[in-house]
Amino acid sequence: MKVRTIPFGLLLLYLLSGGGHRAQAADLERGRDVFATECAECHSVREGKNKKGPTLFAIVGRRAGSVAEAAYSDPLKASGITWTPERIDAYVANPRKVVPGGKMKYDGLAGSAERGDLLAYLETLK
C-alpha cells in the first residue's frame, strides 16, 4: 500500500480555512487532476518551460515575478509576494483580488478542497 504524506502547513491551512466538519487529507492525484483542468492550459510544471504563464515548478517559496523569460504584469512584479501555500491559496481563489490589475485571465477556484488538493500537488514540484 502506497502512503502519501501531506505537509503539515497544508493540512493546517485546510483545517483553518473551514475545510469541513472532519479533517480530510489533501489528495495528490486529485491535485494533479485539478492542475490539468484548471491550470495546464497556461502553466507548465516542467522546470524552465513557460507557456502563457510561468512554469509552476518549484512555485512554493518562490518570489512572484521571478521566472526568467516569463511575461508578468507590472502589478505582479511589484507585489512583493512570496508564494507561500497561504498566498497561493488566496491567489487561486481570486487572482484579481490578490493582485489588482494583474493579467492572469482566470476567475478563480472556489472549492477549498480542490485548492487544498492543488496545493498538495504543487508542493511536490521541486
Stockholm file with secondary structure:
# STOCKHOLM 1.0

chainA/1-126         MKVRTIPFGLLLLYLLSGGGHRAQAADLERGRDVFATECAECHSVREGKNKKGPTLFAIVGRRAGSVAEAAYSDPLKASGITWTPERIDAYVANPRKVVPGGKMKYDGLAGSAERGDLLAYLETLK
#=GR chainA/1-126 SS CCCCCCCHHHHHHHHHTTCCSSCCCCCHHHHHHHHHHHTTTTCCCSTTCCSSSCCCTTCTTCBTTCSTTCCCCHHHHTSCCBCCHHHHHHHHHCHHHHSTTCCCCCCCCCCHHHHHHHHHHHTTCC
#=GC SS_cons         CCCCCCCHHHHHHHHHTTCCSSCCCCCHHHHHHHHHHHTTTTCCCSTTCCSSSCCCTTCTTCBTTCSTTCCCCHHHHTSCCBCCHHHHHHHHHCHHHHSTTCCCCCCCCCCHHHHHHHHHHHTTCC
//
